[in-house]
Amino acid sequence: NQDSNDIGDFFYAPPSGFLSLCTKNLDTTDVIPSEHFNTVIWTGDASYPRSFNAGFQTDFLWIKSRSYTGNGIALDTIRGSTKALRTSTTGAETTNTFATFDSEGFNITGTFNESNETTVAWNWKAGGSASSNSNGTITSSVSANVDAGFSILTYTGTGAIAATIGHGLSSAPEMIIRKDRDAAVNWSVFHASMGTGNGNLSLFLNTTSAQDGGQGFMNNTAPTSTVFTQGDQGFVGVNGNDYISYCFHSVDGYSLVGSYIGNGSTDGVYVHCGFSPALIITKSLAATGWRTIDNKRTPYNPSKASIYPDSSDAEYTGTGHETDFTANGFKMRNSNSRLNTNGQTYIFIAFAETPFKFSNAR
């Protein structure tokens, strides 16, 4: 006797629809994580250019020195690799030659490769060259990876409160990171867990501030499967200013946008993702900061090598940030205020190393 998928050797006939508990009966995901996201780390050798293989053409590159104090840098194929934004400052876009993109990853052409300097680069695949998108009242230029739930887009603000911008995805974004390229203002972050349908709430990537609900970042309108709303906040819609947006939604077996409530214990909260994480980015909704951890900088449990997007600080490797990466999620092993204060709500976005079906324990 076998189950409904013709698996097993049972003494009695299994009930109709019954499936054996085995890996063959676990769902196979449509997205192979390593083809859409990858973390690259290296130790500098003072040679330029220096090439790195991410496993795909990098469309969004986020670089941060681990051993030196310095701002993280965001580069993408839409603006061009010479157009840099610093993630821990309000600064406008600058022109610098940090890196170039190629079909297999990226090349470091300046800074981030000094002798013995350690560096991390997070790589996302979008859709290559941008296409015009007229789904909204503002025409945007979009590079979208629909399968992986990620798009990069630029648009020019109009000052119109209810103007809409097409994002190029097939589902509503659950997290949108936006920055005015022309002005020294905060990075605005929308996250669906801050309140269903509440497009007025925002976090700031470059600060430790609590969520801000005092101004209309998205005109109190949740994103749809085609557009998001400009709002009346000067950070996101000044007439004539150019903006960059990075949009994400959850994809089974590859990424998860969500939240958890801390318990203040070293036997901390477990968060189920459905995959073994490669990268986890967290932020409290209160006034404690952002944190990123990944499976390359600490390839064993507990993971504690932390980088703060809101700070120029070097990587933190001390105690108090311990987190376990599991085969299907992550578990806090600390009571740090950035990660696990009792009763505090934390938002996160996580990307997979491997889906649960193929995960091994660390």
Phi, psi and omega in degrees: 000137181233166179281187185292345176256016179063037179243141173107174179213083187263144178294318177249157179292125178296153176302154179302133180086354180291138176237139177294149177276094181203162185296330180297334181267359174282149181296143172264128183279156180278341184249124173272112189307318185293348178270358185227337177216143176202146174255132178239131176236152179201163173250129187296147176232011177063023176253138180223139352285160176232127187263145178226138182262115177266350183095000179192170175288121178288128175253330175231122184237123178241113186247141175212131173292136179270322187266341182246151171289134180169155183290147168288149184240132176252124178232151177206165184284341180288310180281336186101145188293347178271356181260110188248141170238137181265121190288339183257013178228171175271358191304146175289169179298140177236162177257115180215152178259085178266320187202164170230160180255149172219184188291346183243357182160243185205165178232129175277123185244353178189138183062176177058017176213030176294155184305124178071003175288133175261139187219151173237144175225123176263131187239131174237144174263126173256236182235023180075220183300148184283152174237151178288136180234121183247024178294331179259179177285342172252128177285130180245161172252120193234136167243110189240134169253088188298318182300321184266002176065041182219134174218152174245136178212153172238150175205164178250124182297151180243348184081355179280126189301315187260018179296148181240154183230129176286136183253347173085002181263172181263350177227162180295132175299139176259347176213129179228123177254119184235148178214133171289119183284340189257350187228155179274082179225167182296154167286128179261131181237116171268137176221129186300334182284353179283351178152123182299121176076000184267092180276009176272341184277144178209149165252164179242120185299329186266007179224168174267007187301152172292167179303142183251120179241013186279347184222158188274083183293327180226028177056036179054037184231122179290148175301152175249185180289352180236329187219163162235166189257142184292318182080181184246017181270135183299343181288337193233357186205028181296133181302123177089349179274146180266143184231151172243140178226137173246118187247137182223144163223160183294144175226124183308129177079357182233315183212157178214128173254121185198198181209164174210164179247125183293157177238001175068021185237152173288341167267074196275190183294138170258133179243120181275125180250336187085010177200165173274121188289149169254327180215136176229127176243127184232156174203133172287149173284350173269188187274055168234156199275181177282158173210141172239136170227154180214171186273358180265318182288328172227096186276017182215163178266147355280146176277132181216000178286105189248141170240138183256111179301335182272008185220154174270003183302152171292170180303137176263126181235014180282190182277165175101353180244014187301131179218134176268131168270122181252178181292340182221024177166212178212157182224129178287136177238036185208171175237026182295144184293335177287345193228328193203042173291138182301125177082354182274141178269134179238135173263157179207161164226134182230145178238148191273147162275307177214147173298158183305326182303328185246010185280147171244154177291151177264000000 
